[in-house]
Structures are given as C-alpha cells and as structure tokens.
C-alpha cells in the first residue's frame, strides 16, 4: 500500500510541476520572475546542502 501511495504522490508532484512550467512559458508568472528566481536559487542551495550533509553522515552510501 505504501508503494502505491508514494507513486501517486510523485505523479501528482510531477503533474503540478509540469503545469507550473507550462504557465511559466506562457508568461503567466512574468510579474514574479525575480522573486521566483531567488526562491529557486534558495531551494537548490538547500537541496545541495542536504545532499552534502547526507553524504558526510553516511559515506558508505557513495551514490549520494
């Protein structure tokens, strides 16, 4: 049951991301371009930091 729910969650996340990117390409979010760039930069910085910390805590998981 857990695997089916996880697949559903990832499917919904990908669907929402696709809709947001489509709306971005149609310039629906043109007024928020600078704010969105700062938010995305922060999100990617946090993700990179999270991967670095998880690698340093468990070096046996070298694939991270």
N, C-alpha and C positions, 0 to 999 in steps of 0.2 A: 504494500500500500504506500509506503514511504517513497519508493522509486517512482511510482505513477504521479504522486503529488509533486515531487521535485521536477519531473519532466513537464508537468503542467505549468509550474511556476516559471521555469526557464522559457517555455514557449510564450507565456504572457509577457515576460520581460523583453524578449526579442521582438515581439509584435509591437509593444509600446515604443521601443527604441526605433523601430522602423517607421512608425507613424510620426514620431518627433523629427526624425531626419528628413522625411518627406516634406513635412511642414516647414522645416528649416530651408530646404531647397526652394520652396515656393515663397520665400521671404515673409512668411507669416510672423516670424520672430525677429525681424530686422531691427526693431527698436531695442531689443535686448541683446544685441550682438556682443557688445563689450562686456556686459555682466556675465553672459553665458561663457565667454572665453575665459574669464577669471575663475568662474566656478569649475569649468572643465579642467583647467590647469591645476586647481587645488585638489580636485578628485583624483587626477592622475598622479599627483605628488603623493597623496595619502596612500593610494594603491601601491605605488612603488615602495614607499616606506614600509607598508605592511608585508610585502613580499620579502624585502630585505630583512626585516625582523624575524619573519617565519623561517627564512633560510639560516640566519645566525643561531636561532634557537634549536633547530633540528638539521644539522649538517648532513645527516645520513640521507635526508630527502634532497639529494643534489639537483633534482629536476626543477625545483623551485627557483 
